[in-house]
Amino acid sequence: MNRQDLRKIVEEVVKNYIEDILLVPVGVSNRHIHLKQEDLETLFGKGYQLTRYKDLKQPGEFAAQETLEVKTQKGSLKRVRILGPIRNHTQVELSLTDGYTLGINPPIRESGNIQHSSSVTLVGPKGEVILPKGAIAAYRHIHMPEDIAQKHGLTNGQIVQVETTGPRALIFKDVMLRVSDKYALEMHIDVDEANAANLKNGDRVRIREILPPIQKTK
């Protein structure tokens, strides 16, 4: 085998190795609010519609111009961004550090699982909404299109480990995969997690290991 043939083989092996590595862009999720229409109208007025500020990476989702105060008896957070579109229930997603500010302990949950979660009050220009439940710290997760998941042998609901690089490199355990053709590839973490790993929007991380499913919080 001559040197040229050997070089071609090495280049092919490297190419295949690189293609098999699944690098996932990071989306750092700051505190935000999802509203149902009834609560939106209580806070802003009858028939009110959200004003689009900028599109988010996930198709159809956007950051609205509107913000709210999130408060408890022990503290408050001003100008918390509302994300659209309107949902079937109202939910507030916070970091654990935000929880310290508010004097609450938001449970770490998948989006939509608000049973037995923390209570907060939302304050808008036209009224207030008291949420007996609804404040959570979002479970870190990866949105993934079906074709990418199939290529790498991954399925919806699987738990993976994710490895970061850089001066604060670490491994995120218990990262849930959400697989759908409605999604764009992106890993969502909150500000606390991003700061711990020195990550910012657009940085790329690598899926390191697939783990058995974890017990979901009831």
C-alpha positions as a LaTeX table, in Angstrom:
\begin{tabular}{lrrr}
\hline
Residue & $x$ (\AA) & $y$ (\AA) & $z$ (\AA) \\
\hline
Met1 & 0.00 & 0.00 & 0.00 \\
Asn2 & 1.47 & 3.33 & $-1.03$ \\
Arg3 & 1.34 & 6.56 & 0.97 \\
Gln4 & $-1.47$ & 8.06 & $-1.14$ \\
Asp5 & $-3.75$ & 5.05 & $-0.60$ \\
Leu6 & $-3.02$ & 5.09 & 3.13 \\
Arg7 & $-3.83$ & 8.77 & 3.30 \\
Lys8 & $-7.21$ & 8.20 & 1.62 \\
Ile9 & $-8.06$ & 5.46 & 4.12 \\
Val10 & $-7.14$ & 7.66 & 7.08 \\
Glu11 & $-9.18$ & 10.58 & 5.68 \\
Glu12 & $-12.21$ & 8.31 & 5.22 \\
Val13 & $-11.93$ & 6.94 & 8.75 \\
Val14 & $-11.66$ & 10.46 & 10.20 \\
Lys15 & $-14.59$ & 11.64 & 8.07 \\
Asn16 & $-16.81$ & 8.79 & 9.26 \\
Tyr17 & $-15.77$ & 9.36 & 12.89 \\
Ile18 & $-16.62$ & 13.05 & 12.70 \\
Glu19 & $-20.00$ & 12.33 & 11.09 \\
Asp20 & $-20.83$ & 9.86 & 13.87 \\
Ile21 & $-20.21$ & 12.45 & 16.59 \\
Leu22 & $-23.46$ & 14.22 & 17.43 \\
Leu23 & $-22.71$ & 17.82 & 18.36 \\
Val24 & $-25.68$ & 19.71 & 19.75 \\
Pro25 & $-25.99$ & 23.53 & 19.86 \\
Val26 & $-26.85$ & 25.01 & 23.24 \\
Gly27 & $-29.80$ & 27.28 & 23.98 \\
Val28 & $-29.53$ & 29.02 & 27.36 \\
Ser29 & $-33.01$ & 29.52 & 28.74 \\
Asn30 & $-33.44$ & 32.52 & 31.03 \\
Arg31 & $-36.44$ & 32.80 & 33.37 \\
His32 & $-39.66$ & 33.08 & 31.37 \\
Ile33 & $-43.44$ & 32.63 & 31.43 \\
His34 & $-45.91$ & 30.66 & 29.31 \\
Leu35 & $-49.51$ & 31.89 & 29.52 \\
Lys36 & $-52.94$ & 30.55 & 28.73 \\
Gln37 & $-55.29$ & 33.01 & 27.04 \\
Glu38 & $-57.50$ & 33.53 & 30.10 \\
Asp39 & $-54.56$ & 34.63 & 32.23 \\
Leu40 & $-53.16$ & 36.79 & 29.41 \\
Glu41 & $-56.44$ & 38.71 & 29.30 \\
Thr42 & $-56.55$ & 39.09 & 33.08 \\
Leu43 & $-53.06$ & 40.57 & 33.02 \\
Phe44 & $-53.31$ & 42.74 & 29.88 \\
Gly45 & $-57.00$ & 43.16 & 29.06 \\
Lys46 & $-59.84$ & 41.46 & 27.20 \\
Gly47 & $-58.89$ & 40.10 & 23.78 \\
Tyr48 & $-55.21$ & 40.91 & 24.21 \\
Gln49 & $-52.69$ & 39.25 & 21.86 \\
Leu50 & $-48.95$ & 38.87 & 22.43 \\
Thr51 & $-46.62$ & 41.08 & 20.40 \\
Arg52 & $-43.81$ & 39.16 & 18.72 \\
Tyr53 & $-40.36$ & 40.45 & 19.72 \\
Lys54 & $-38.11$ & 37.83 & 18.14 \\
Asp55 & $-38.37$ & 34.25 & 16.90 \\
Leu56 & $-36.75$ & 31.46 & 18.89 \\
Lys57 & $-34.92$ & 28.51 & 17.37 \\
Gln58 & $-37.76$ & 26.06 & 17.98 \\
Pro59 & $-40.24$ & 26.41 & 15.08 \\
Gly60 & $-43.28$ & 28.55 & 15.91 \\
Glu61 & $-41.95$ & 29.75 & 19.26 \\
Phe62 & $-41.12$ & 33.39 & 19.95 \\
Ala63 & $-40.16$ & 35.83 & 22.66 \\
Ala64 & $-42.88$ & 38.42 & 23.21 \\
Gln65 & $-42.35$ & 42.09 & 23.90 \\
Glu66 & $-44.52$ & 41.78 & 27.01 \\
Thr67 & $-43.02$ & 41.10 & 30.43 \\
Leu68 & $-44.48$ & 40.55 & 33.89 \\
Glu69 & $-43.44$ & 40.80 & 37.50 \\
Val70 & $-43.23$ & 37.44 & 39.30 \\
Lys71 & $-43.61$ & 37.86 & 43.03 \\
Thr72 & $-44.10$ & 36.08 & 46.33 \\
Gln73 & $-44.34$ & 37.35 & 49.89 \\
Lys74 & $-40.55$ & 37.10 & 50.16 \\
Gly75 & $-39.33$ & 38.63 & 46.90 \\
Ser76 & $-39.99$ & 39.53 & 43.29 \\
Leu77 & $-38.48$ & 39.35 & 39.81 \\
Lys78 & $-39.17$ & 42.26 & 37.47 \\
Arg79 & $-39.59$ & 42.17 & 33.68 \\
Val80 & $-39.80$ & 38.42 & 33.23 \\
Arg81 & $-40.27$ & 37.70 & 29.52 \\
Ile82 & $-43.39$ & 35.98 & 28.17 \\
Leu83 & $-42.83$ & 33.35 & 25.47 \\
Gly84 & $-45.39$ & 32.54 & 22.80 \\
Pro85 & $-47.50$ & 31.08 & 21.46 \\
Ile86 & $-50.32$ & 30.79 & 24.01 \\
Arg87 & $-50.47$ & 27.46 & 25.84 \\
Asn88 & $-53.15$ & 25.39 & 27.52 \\
His89 & $-51.90$ & 26.26 & 30.99 \\
Thr90 & $-49.78$ & 28.95 & 32.62 \\
Gln91 & $-46.28$ & 27.99 & 33.69 \\
Val92 & $-43.28$ & 29.92 & 35.05 \\
Glu93 & $-39.79$ & 28.52 & 34.41 \\
Leu94 & $-37.12$ & 29.69 & 36.84 \\
Ser95 & $-33.57$ & 28.83 & 37.83 \\
Leu96 & $-32.90$ & 27.57 & 41.33 \\
Thr97 & $-31.15$ & 30.87 & 42.02 \\
Asp98 & $-34.39$ & 32.67 & 41.09 \\
Gly99 & $-36.10$ & 30.44 & 43.62 \\
Tyr100 & $-33.80$ & 31.76 & 46.36 \\
Thr101 & $-34.74$ & 35.32 & 45.39 \\
Leu102 & $-38.44$ & 34.48 & 45.62 \\
Gly103 & $-38.11$ & 32.35 & 48.74 \\
Ile104 & $-39.48$ & 29.24 & 47.04 \\
Asn105 & $-38.07$ & 25.86 & 46.02 \\
Pro106 & $-39.28$ & 25.21 & 42.45 \\
Pro107 & $-39.19$ & 21.48 & 41.66 \\
Ile108 & $-37.07$ & 20.31 & 38.71 \\
Arg109 & $-39.63$ & 19.09 & 36.20 \\
Glu110 & $-40.35$ & 18.48 & 32.54 \\
Ser111 & $-42.25$ & 21.35 & 30.98 \\
Gly112 & $-45.96$ & 20.87 & 31.51 \\
Asn113 & $-45.61$ & 18.88 & 34.73 \\
Ile114 & $-46.73$ & 21.46 & 37.27 \\
Gln115 & $-48.43$ & 19.23 & 39.83 \\
His116 & $-47.36$ & 20.14 & 43.39 \\
Ser117 & $-45.09$ & 22.90 & 42.03 \\
Ser118 & $-44.44$ & 26.30 & 43.58 \\
Ser119 & $-46.95$ & 29.11 & 43.93 \\
Val120 & $-46.24$ & 32.62 & 42.61 \\
Thr121 & $-48.22$ & 35.72 & 41.65 \\
Leu122 & $-47.99$ & 37.30 & 38.20 \\
Val123 & $-48.43$ & 41.07 & 38.01 \\
Gly124 & $-49.42$ & 42.76 & 34.75 \\
Pro125 & $-50.57$ & 46.24 & 33.73 \\
Lys126 & $-54.28$ & 45.33 & 34.03 \\
Gly127 & $-54.38$ & 42.80 & 36.85 \\
Glu128 & $-52.79$ & 39.97 & 38.80 \\
Val129 & $-52.95$ & 36.19 & 38.55 \\
Ile130 & $-52.25$ & 34.08 & 41.64 \\
Leu131 & $-50.91$ & 30.67 & 40.62 \\
Pro132 & $-51.43$ & 28.06 & 43.35 \\
Lys133 & $-49.00$ & 25.95 & 41.30 \\
Gly134 & $-47.00$ & 26.51 & 38.14 \\
Ala135 & $-43.44$ & 27.60 & 38.97 \\
Ile136 & $-40.79$ & 24.99 & 38.10 \\
Ala137 & $-37.10$ & 24.69 & 37.28 \\
Ala138 & $-37.02$ & 23.07 & 33.84 \\
Tyr139 & $-35.50$ & 19.61 & 33.48 \\
Arg140 & $-32.54$ & 19.94 & 31.07 \\
His141 & $-33.34$ & 18.41 & 27.71 \\
Ile142 & $-32.46$ & 18.15 & 24.03 \\
His143 & $-34.89$ & 18.88 & 21.21 \\
Met144 & $-34.06$ & 16.60 & 18.29 \\
Pro145 & $-35.60$ & 16.04 & 14.82 \\
Glu146 & $-36.57$ & 12.45 & 14.03 \\
Asp147 & $-34.08$ & 11.97 & 11.18 \\
Ile148 & $-31.11$ & 12.88 & 13.40 \\
Ala149 & $-32.40$ & 10.63 & 16.19 \\
Gln150 & $-32.81$ & 7.68 & 13.80 \\
Lys151 & $-29.32$ & 8.16 & 12.36 \\
His152 & $-27.80$ & 7.92 & 15.82 \\
Gly153 & $-30.11$ & 5.23 & 17.21 \\
Leu154 & $-31.84$ & 7.56 & 19.66 \\
Thr155 & $-35.51$ & 7.68 & 20.68 \\
Asn156 & $-37.89$ & 10.06 & 22.41 \\
Gly157 & $-37.65$ & 9.99 & 26.19 \\
Gln158 & $-34.18$ & 8.49 & 26.35 \\
Ile159 & $-31.76$ & 9.84 & 28.94 \\
Val160 & $-28.23$ & 10.74 & 27.86 \\
Gln161 & $-25.07$ & 12.24 & 29.27 \\
Val162 & $-23.71$ & 15.36 & 27.60 \\
Glu163 & $-20.07$ & 16.46 & 27.64 \\
Thr164 & $-18.89$ & 20.07 & 27.37 \\
Thr165 & $-15.43$ & 21.47 & 26.62 \\
Gly166 & $-13.44$ & 24.50 & 27.73 \\
Pro167 & $-11.97$ & 25.70 & 31.04 \\
Arg168 & $-15.10$ & 24.64 & 32.97 \\
Ala169 & $-15.73$ & 21.42 & 31.07 \\
Leu170 & $-18.14$ & 19.05 & 32.76 \\
Ile171 & $-20.60$ & 16.24 & 32.10 \\
Phe172 & $-24.33$ & 16.85 & 32.38 \\
Lys173 & $-26.07$ & 13.68 & 33.52 \\
Asp174 & $-29.78$ & 12.93 & 33.12 \\
Val175 & $-30.47$ & 14.92 & 29.96 \\
Met176 & $-33.79$ & 13.96 & 28.39 \\
Leu177 & $-34.30$ & 13.62 & 24.63 \\
Arg178 & $-37.44$ & 15.07 & 23.06 \\
Val179 & $-37.71$ & 13.74 & 19.53 \\
Ser180 & $-40.10$ & 15.18 & 16.94 \\
Asp181 & $-40.04$ & 16.52 & 13.38 \\
Lys182 & $-41.48$ & 19.71 & 14.88 \\
Tyr183 & $-38.17$ & 20.38 & 16.66 \\
Ala184 & $-34.86$ & 21.95 & 15.71 \\
Leu185 & $-31.74$ & 20.40 & 17.23 \\
Glu186 & $-30.93$ & 22.24 & 20.46 \\
Met187 & $-30.08$ & 21.50 & 24.09 \\
His188 & $-31.93$ & 23.65 & 26.62 \\
Ile189 & $-30.29$ & 24.46 & 29.94 \\
Asp190 & $-31.00$ & 27.26 & 32.40 \\
Val191 & $-28.70$ & 30.13 & 33.36 \\
Asp192 & $-27.35$ & 28.38 & 36.47 \\
Glu193 & $-26.30$ & 25.36 & 34.41 \\
Ala194 & $-24.82$ & 27.51 & 31.64 \\
Asn195 & $-22.74$ & 29.51 & 34.12 \\
Ala196 & $-21.46$ & 26.35 & 35.80 \\
Ala197 & $-20.13$ & 25.06 & 32.44 \\
Asn198 & $-19.19$ & 28.47 & 30.98 \\
Leu199 & $-21.63$ & 27.94 & 28.09 \\
Lys200 & $-23.42$ & 30.49 & 25.93 \\
Asn201 & $-26.01$ & 30.32 & 23.16 \\
Gly202 & $-24.69$ & 28.51 & 20.11 \\
Asp203 & $-21.89$ & 26.63 & 21.87 \\
Arg204 & $-21.82$ & 22.94 & 20.97 \\
Val205 & $-21.83$ & 19.96 & 23.30 \\
Arg206 & $-21.49$ & 16.24 & 22.63 \\
Ile207 & $-23.82$ & 13.41 & 23.55 \\
Arg208 & $-21.51$ & 11.11 & 25.46 \\
Glu209 & $-23.51$ & 8.17 & 26.74 \\
Ile210 & $-27.03$ & 6.79 & 26.63 \\
Leu211 & $-28.44$ & 5.88 & 30.03 \\
Pro212 & $-31.45$ & 3.90 & 31.27 \\
Pro213 & $-34.63$ & 5.94 & 31.74 \\
Ile214 & $-34.92$ & 7.69 & 35.10 \\
Gln215 & $-37.91$ & 7.63 & 37.41 \\
Lys216 & $-40.17$ & 10.57 & 36.56 \\
Thr217 & $-41.30$ & 12.87 & 39.35 \\
Lys218 & $-45.01$ & 12.51 & 40.04 \\
\hline
\end{tabular}
